[in-house]
Amino acid sequence: MKLYVDTSNKQVTVSKEAVEKTDQNGRQKTERETGRPMWSTQVFVLDEDGGEVLSVTTAGVRPEVKVGQLVTLSKLEALPWSTNGRSGVAFRAVEIKAASPAVKSS
């Protein structure tokens, strides 16, 4: 089962630009199925309850986003994990891209 997170009513801002997601040997990780390179982008997600910093993994072309830029996350998936007595939630998105500017009505 996939757990998707709805960010449509949240403000998502880049807090650290995309960097290569690396393995223990310092090599960039790739998707098993496709061989596409993986990237990690840090974002700050803000809603009415407060904010949280997330590291979001994407695969393919490096996300072209800058620190401070509002972005949208396409199909943000929460991936619970547990290993060696530690646990947490990893996040993966199909795409991170610049948010469309708000349309002002006259």
N, C-alpha and C positions, 0 to 999 in steps of 0.2 A: 504494500500500500504506500502511495506517495502522499506526503503531507505538504500541501502548498500553503504559503502565507500570502494573504491579501494585503498588498501595500498601497492600494488605490487611494485610500484616505489618509495616507501618511506622507510626511515630508522626508525625502531621502536625499542626503547630501554626501558627496564624496569627502572622506576625511583623510584618505591616503590613496595615492594613485596606484594603479594595477602594477603588481610585481609578479615575476615568475613564481609559480608554486613549485617548490623543490623537494626532492627526496633527501634521505639522510646523507647522500653523497654529494649533494649540491647540484644535481642535474635536474632540469625542468621536468616535472611530471607530465605525462600525457594520458589521454583517455585510453582505456584498454580497447574499447570497441573501434575507435576511429583513428587513434594516434594523434589527435589534435592536441596542441600544447595547452596547459592549464595555467590560469592566472588567478591571483587573489587580490581583490579590491576591498579596501576598508570603507564602510559607509556608516553614517550616523542616521538612525531612523527615529523620527520624532512624531508623536501623536499626542492626544489629549491627556494621556497618563504619564508622559515623560519621554525620555529618549534612551536609546541603547546603541552601542557600537557593535557592528557585525562585520566579520570578514566573509566576503561572498566569493565563491569560486565560480569561474566561467571557463569554457573551453573554446578554442578557435583563435580568432584574431584578438589581439590585446585590446581591451576596452579603451576607447579614445575619450576619456573623461578626465577632468582636472579637479584638484582639491577646491572645495567650496561650491562646486557645480551641483545643481539639483539634477537628479537622475531618476529614471524609472527602472525597475527590476522586472524582467519578463520571466514568468513562471518560477518565482522564488520558492525553493523547496527546502524544508527543514529535515535534516538527516540526523536523528538521534544516534549516538555512538557510546560504546562502553568498552574499555580495554585496560587490562592490568589494574583494576580497581578504580580507574578514573572514568568519568563519563561527561558528556556534554552534548551540544547540538552544533552540527556543521550546517552551513548554508550554501546552496548552489543555485545559480540562476542560468537560464538559457542565454540571457543578454542583459548587459548594463549599458544604457544609452542616455544621452542628454534628454532631460524632460522638455517637452514642448512648452514654449512660453504660454502663459495664461492669456486667453483672448479677452480683451476689455470691451465691454459693450458701451455704446455711445448713448 
